[in-house]
Amino acid sequence: MLIKIVTLFLVGMILLAMFGKLRLPKGRGAKGLLGRGRCAACGRPRIGKGPCPCGKDGL
């Protein structure tokens, strides 16, 4: 009985994962999100529209 419950739980988790992947927009993976909004000079994430804290203002 316990094996049946665990198996159904795992199958349910697999189905949820498959539907979750279908909902994500294509072509916008983790690399695209991390590469955007960083200073070209130092590589720090840029928050807002102000200059980078490093002072080099690498756009």
Backbone as JSON Lines, residues from 0, in Angstrom:
{"i":0,"aa":"M","n":[0.82,-1.19,0.0],"ca":[0.0,0.0,0.0],"c":[0.87,1.26,0.0]}
{"i":1,"aa":"L","n":[1.94,1.22,0.78],"ca":[2.83,2.38,0.86],"c":[3.54,2.62,-0.48]}
{"i":2,"aa":"I","n":[3.9,1.55,-1.16],"ca":[4.57,1.68,-2.46],"c":[3.63,2.31,-3.47]}
{"i":3,"aa":"K","n":[2.36,1.96,-3.41],"ca":[1.37,2.51,-4.32],"c":[1.21,4.03,-4.09]}
{"i":4,"aa":"I","n":[1.19,4.46,-2.85],"ca":[1.06,5.88,-2.53],"c":[2.29,6.65,-3.01]}
{"i":5,"aa":"V","n":[3.47,6.11,-2.77],"ca":[4.7,6.77,-3.21],"c":[4.75,6.85,-4.73]}
{"i":6,"aa":"T","n":[4.35,5.8,-5.41],"ca":[4.35,5.78,-6.88],"c":[3.38,6.82,-7.43]}
{"i":7,"aa":"L","n":[2.2,6.91,-6.87],"ca":[1.23,7.9,-7.33],"c":[1.73,9.33,-7.07]}
{"i":8,"aa":"F","n":[2.37,9.53,-5.95],"ca":[2.94,10.84,-5.64],"c":[4.01,11.22,-6.67]}
{"i":9,"aa":"L","n":[4.89,10.29,-6.98],"ca":[5.96,10.58,-7.95],"c":[5.4,10.84,-9.35]}
{"i":10,"aa":"V","n":[4.41,10.07,-9.74],"ca":[3.78,10.29,-11.05],"c":[3.13,11.66,-11.08]}
{"i":11,"aa":"G","n":[2.47,12.05,-9.99],"ca":[1.86,13.37,-9.92],"c":[2.9,14.48,-10.02]}
{"i":12,"aa":"M","n":[4.03,14.3,-9.36],"ca":[5.09,15.31,-9.43],"c":[5.67,15.42,-10.84]}
{"i":13,"aa":"I","n":[5.8,14.3,-11.52],"ca":[6.3,14.31,-12.9],"c":[5.33,15.05,-13.8]}
{"i":14,"aa":"L","n":[4.03,14.81,-13.63],"ca":[3.03,15.51,-14.45],"c":[3.05,17.02,-14.18]}
{"i":15,"aa":"L","n":[3.18,17.41,-12.93],"ca":[3.26,18.83,-12.61],"c":[4.5,19.47,-13.24]}
{"i":16,"aa":"A","n":[5.61,18.76,-13.23],"ca":[6.84,19.28,-13.83],"c":[6.69,19.45,-15.34]}
{"i":17,"aa":"M","n":[6.03,18.49,-15.97],"ca":[5.84,18.58,-17.42],"c":[4.93,19.76,-17.78]}
{"i":18,"aa":"F","n":[3.87,19.98,-17.04],"ca":[3.0,21.11,-17.32],"c":[3.68,22.43,-16.98]}
{"i":19,"aa":"G","n":[4.52,22.45,-15.98],"ca":[5.26,23.66,-15.63],"c":[6.24,24.06,-16.73]}
{"i":20,"aa":"K","n":[6.87,23.08,-17.36],"ca":[7.78,23.39,-18.46],"c":[7.04,23.92,-19.67]}
{"i":21,"aa":"L","n":[5.82,23.45,-19.89],"ca":[5.04,23.93,-21.04],"c":[4.64,25.4,-20.87]}
{"i":22,"aa":"R","n":[4.46,25.83,-19.65],"ca":[4.02,27.2,-19.4],"c":[5.14,28.21,-19.51]}
{"i":23,"aa":"L","n":[6.4,27.81,-19.37],"ca":[7.52,28.73,-19.46],"c":[7.69,29.22,-20.89]}
{"i":24,"aa":"P","n":[7.96,30.5,-21.1],"ca":[8.18,31.0,-22.45],"c":[9.46,30.42,-23.05]}
{"i":25,"aa":"K","n":[9.42,30.13,-24.31],"ca":[10.57,29.53,-25.0],"c":[11.64,30.58,-25.27]}
{"i":26,"aa":"G","n":[12.9,30.16,-25.25],"ca":[14.01,31.03,-25.6],"c":[14.43,32.0,-24.51]}
{"i":27,"aa":"R","n":[13.89,31.86,-23.33],"ca":[14.27,32.78,-22.25],"c":[14.68,31.96,-21.04]}
{"i":28,"aa":"G","n":[15.84,31.35,-21.16],"ca":[16.32,30.49,-20.09],"c":[17.07,31.26,-19.03]}
{"i":29,"aa":"A","n":[17.76,30.56,-18.18],"ca":[18.5,31.19,-17.09],"c":[19.63,32.06,-17.62]}
{"i":30,"aa":"K","n":[20.25,31.66,-18.71],"ca":[21.35,32.44,-19.26],"c":[20.88,33.81,-19.73]}
{"i":31,"aa":"G","n":[19.71,33.86,-20.33],"ca":[19.17,35.13,-20.8],"c":[18.81,36.06,-19.66]}
{"i":32,"aa":"L","n":[18.34,35.51,-18.56],"ca":[17.97,36.34,-17.43],"c":[19.18,36.84,-16.67]}
{"i":33,"aa":"L","n":[20.23,36.05,-16.59],"ca":[21.4,36.46,-15.82],"c":[22.28,37.42,-16.6]}
{"i":34,"aa":"G","n":[22.31,37.32,-17.91],"ca":[23.18,38.17,-18.71],"c":[22.67,39.58,-18.88]}
{"i":35,"aa":"R","n":[21.4,39.8,-18.6],"ca":[20.79,41.1,-18.82],"c":[20.9,41.94,-17.54]}
{"i":36,"aa":"G","n":[21.19,43.22,-17.7],"ca":[21.2,44.11,-16.56],"c":[22.46,44.06,-15.73]}
{"i":37,"aa":"R","n":[23.59,43.78,-16.34],"ca":[24.86,43.74,-15.62],"c":[25.78,44.82,-16.16]}
{"i":38,"aa":"C","n":[26.64,45.3,-15.3],"ca":[27.63,46.3,-15.7],"c":[28.68,45.61,-16.58]}
{"i":39,"aa":"A","n":[29.01,46.25,-17.69],"ca":[30.0,45.67,-18.6],"c":[31.41,45.74,-18.03]}
{"i":40,"aa":"A","n":[31.65,46.7,-17.15],"ca":[33.0,46.9,-16.61],"c":[33.32,45.92,-15.48]}
{"i":41,"aa":"C","n":[32.38,45.79,-14.52],"ca":[32.69,44.96,-13.35],"c":[31.84,43.7,-13.25]}
{"i":42,"aa":"G","n":[30.71,43.64,-13.97],"ca":[29.87,42.45,-13.95],"c":[28.83,42.42,-12.84]}
{"i":43,"aa":"R","n":[28.72,43.49,-12.06],"ca":[27.72,43.52,-10.99],"c":[26.33,43.71,-11.58]}
{"i":44,"aa":"P","n":[25.31,43.16,-10.92],"ca":[23.94,43.39,-11.39],"c":[23.54,44.85,-11.24]}
{"i":45,"aa":"R","n":[22.9,45.39,-12.25],"ca":[22.46,46.79,-12.21],"c":[21.01,46.83,-11.77]}
{"i":46,"aa":"I","n":[20.73,47.55,-10.72],"ca":[19.38,47.7,-10.21],"c":[18.97,49.15,-10.4]}
{"i":47,"aa":"G","n":[17.91,49.36,-11.11],"ca":[17.45,50.72,-11.38],"c":[18.15,51.3,-12.6]}
{"i":48,"aa":"K","n":[18.02,52.62,-12.76],"ca":[18.57,53.29,-13.94],"c":[19.81,54.11,-13.64]}
{"i":49,"aa":"G","n":[20.22,54.15,-12.39],"ca":[21.37,54.95,-12.0],"c":[22.68,54.32,-12.44]}
{"i":50,"aa":"P","n":[23.78,55.03,-12.18],"ca":[25.1,54.52,-12.59],"c":[25.51,53.34,-11.7]}
{"i":51,"aa":"C","n":[26.47,52.59,-12.18],"ca":[26.99,51.44,-11.44],"c":[27.82,51.93,-10.25]}
{"i":52,"aa":"P","n":[27.77,51.23,-9.12],"ca":[28.57,51.63,-7.96],"c":[30.08,51.61,-8.19]}
{"i":53,"aa":"C","n":[30.55,50.88,-9.22],"ca":[31.99,50.82,-9.46],"c":[32.52,52.13,-10.01]}
{"i":54,"aa":"G","n":[31.64,53.0,-10.53],"ca":[32.04,54.3,-11.03],"c":[32.48,54.31,-12.47]}
{"i":55,"aa":"K","n":[32.61,53.16,-13.1],"ca":[33.07,53.11,-14.48],"c":[31.92,53.26,-15.46]}
{"i":56,"aa":"D","n":[30.7,53.09,-14.98],"ca":[29.47,53.25,-15.78],"c":[29.53,52.46,-17.08]}
{"i":57,"aa":"G","n":[29.92,51.21,-17.0],"ca":[29.97,50.35,-18.16],"c":[28.6,49.88,-18.56]}
{"i":58,"aa":"L","n":[28.05,50.47,-19.61],"ca":[26.72,50.08,-20.07],"c":[26.83,48.92,-20.95]}
